[in-house]
Amino acid sequence: MTSKSRWLVFLVSTPLVALIAIGGLLSAKAAPRTAADANEQAFSHLRVFEDVVSLIMSSYVEDANVDKVMDGAMRGLADSLDPMSAYLAPEEVLLAQNQAALPAGDVGLVVSRQFYLRVVGVRDGSPAARAGLRTNDYIRGIDNKPTREVSAFTGARLLRGVPGSKVELTVLRGNAVDPHVVTLVREAPTGANVTTTRMPAGVAVVRVTSFSEGTATVLGTAIDGLQKAGASGLVIDLRSTADGPIEEGIAAARLFVKTGILAILAERSQPQVKTAAVAGDGRVTLPVVLLVSNGTAGAAEVFSAALSGNQRADLVGEPTAGLVGAQRLVTLSEGSGLWMTFARYLAMDGESIHERGLRPTIAVESPSVAFDTVPPTTDDMLAKAIERLTASKTPRS
């Protein structure tokens, strides 16, 4: 290897070593092993990395752009962690460090990363919902900017803007060779997070569209009204519900769980933090079934785990999204950074919810709906949830 190549390898490898060191300290996903084994594995990969850089610098068909190669290596390393972790360029780090509130206008999407940006949740009545976007759609471009190297952190910010401003999305569904261009007008979120519908036989359907601040209080008030009106059971619809702080999901779980653990937060090399029910919790004693989908994420997942883990509700629908990690920014050299998951929530049996999701008691798939077609008028998931609920005759506590 020439001295020039060695110097370039050093320049490129130094941030990589930093990322590996940080990952060794903070990653909650690492498999148990000795420190010596971990170090040996890390440096064996670095030796391969050195060989790759050397070959690129000496034998690639043209002079390689070291900055571009380095950026791709860092993004690939972070992408391999989980859908929410990301390597951030200096300009993205500045956004993360800026504590100013995001613009009020949004399109009603919660996204993660899987090759492109993947749609997780779509808020009811939002511009995205009216345009027909659904969980598991892929956003290949935002305002003609490809999202192949855009993190979920940055993608969420690109979707925000001044109310009334427009954003153009290139969306993939099913067929990657048939993209659809959708123009959305950003809006400030309006409307209730909780709505209720009375069904036959005393069943009430409670739709929770978001766990934004105050949702637990609104949910409690709505259910109190349903109980006074004679409701005999609740189907709580959490399909495509993906936004809001985790704490709000825990607060909502307190309405239903009288005793037991409501949430478990696990961080590497730290004691688990368990949140338990307290005196006064569990005032809602009606039988409950939760409707969940691939778009049920975050606070809605923690809420679902609390109720199902304490035998307070059955889950009907699809496996949930598995997006219940906590992220923080670690700054690196030259202004770049790592937006990395440092903690994750566990189910009551100790299994991680993050990246695994919750499995429903009764599995029902969402119907496949092509672009520009009318969704089916029947709701098999809801029908199955009501069937499950009516089979339960007595409240559980």
Secondary structure, 3 states (H helix, E strand, C coil): CCHHHHHHHHHHHHHHHHHHHHHHHHCCCCCCCCHHHHHHHHHHHHHHHHHHHHHHHHHCCCCCCHHHHHHHHHHHHHHCCCCCCEEECHHHHHHHHCCCCCCCEECCEEEEECCCEEEEEECCCCHHHHCCCCCCCEEEEECCEECCCCCHHHHHHHCCECCCCEEEEEEECCCCCCCEEEEEECECCCCCCEEEEECHHHEEEEEECCCCCCHHHHHHHHHHHHHHCCCCEEEEECCCCCCCCHHHHHHHHCCCCCCCEEEEEEECCCCCEEEECCCCCCCCCCCEEEEECCCCCCHHHHHHHHHHHCCCCEEEECCCCCCCEEEEEEECHHHCEEEEEEEEEECCCCCECCCCCCCCCEECCCCCCCCCCCCCCCCHHHHHHHHHHHCCCCCCC
